[in-house]
Amino acid sequence: MTKSEVDQPVGAVLAVIRPKEWLRWIGGATAVWACPGCMAAIWGGCYAERYGVPGPYYPWSVRAMDVLFGLNLLALALVLFLSRKQPALLALGLLLALVELAVTFWTWRIGGASVSGFFL
């Protein structure tokens, strides 16, 4: 990044980003939310109704939530990797990663306890 790029206002820096890059980033940012969405669907369909008794699809539902949590980390890393060339996209990507990781963690933590029969 040259000194002239650093001295420009934020609007000028955002204008430099090509529409293709914005569309690719928005597509990736939207796709990242698929993992917590699937985790919430598993939680909603496979939760345990009594404490200490696992949900109806116990081993599958817990393993699927664990795998989705890992895939979510890989998806976030990919979005941040694609954002690395543009400072504005990287800042937005970091904000997205923090919010999305918090939502995914709590869905995994509370939902995983619910489908296995052990509530918090």
N, C-alpha and C positions, 0 to 999 in steps of 0.2 A: 504494500500500500504506500503510495507516494504522499509527500507532504501536502500536496494540493487536494488529495482525496480526504485527508484527515481534517482539513480546515473547512470542508464543505458542510452545510447544514444537513440534518438527517433526511429531509425531503429530497435533496439532490442525490444522496447516496442511494435512497430507495428507488429513485427514478432510473439509476444505472442498472438495476437488476432486470434482466430480460423476462418477458412474460412466460417463456418456457420454463425458466427456473422457478418462478413463482408457482406455476401450475404443478410442476413436479414436487415442490416442497409441500404445497397444500394437499396434494394427493397422498403423499407419505404421512403427513400429519394427521390426515383423516383415517388412513389405514391403521395407524398405530392404535386407535381406539377400538379396533376389532377384538383384540385380546381381552381387555376388561369387559367388553360387551358379552363375549362368549362365556367368560367366567361368571358374570351375573346371571346369564341364562342357565348355566349349570346349577348355580346356587338356588335359583328360583324353582327349578324342576326337580332337584334331588335333595332338598333339605330334609333333615331328620325332624320328626314331629315330637319325639320324646328324648329327654336327656339320657345319654349313655347308650342309646340304640342308634346305630348308624342309619343313614338314609337308605332308600330302596336300591340305589346303584352304588353302594359304598366304595368298593375298591376303585372302580372306574372313575367315579366323579372326583375323588381326591387326587388321583394320578393325573387326570386331565387338567385340573386346576394348577397343579404343580408344573406341568409341561407348558401350559399357556403362560404362566408367570415367567418361565425361562425364555419362551419365544418373545414375550413382551420386551425383555431386556435386550434381546438381539435386534428387535425392530427399532427400539429407541436408539441403539448404537448406530444403526443404519441411517436413521433420519439425521442424527447429529453428524455423521460422516458426510452425508449429502449436503449439509448446511455449512460445511467448513470453509468454503471459498468466499462466502458473503457474510460480512459482519452482522448485517441486519438479520439475515436468516439464521445465523448462529445464535444470536441473542433470543430470537423467537423460539428457536429449537430448544435452547436450554430452559426457557420458561415452560414450554410444552412438556419437556421431559420431567421437570420437577412436579408439575401438577399431575401429569398422567401416571407417574410412578407412585405418587401418594395414593391416588385413587385405586390403582391396581394392587398396591400392597394391602390396603385395608379391605378390598374385596377378597383378596386371597386369604388374608388372616381371618376375617370374620366368616366369610363364606366357606372356607376350608374347615373351620371348626364346626360350622353348622351342618355340612354334609356328612361329616364323620361322627356326628352325634355328641360332640363336646363343645357346648357353647361357651363363650367367654364369660 
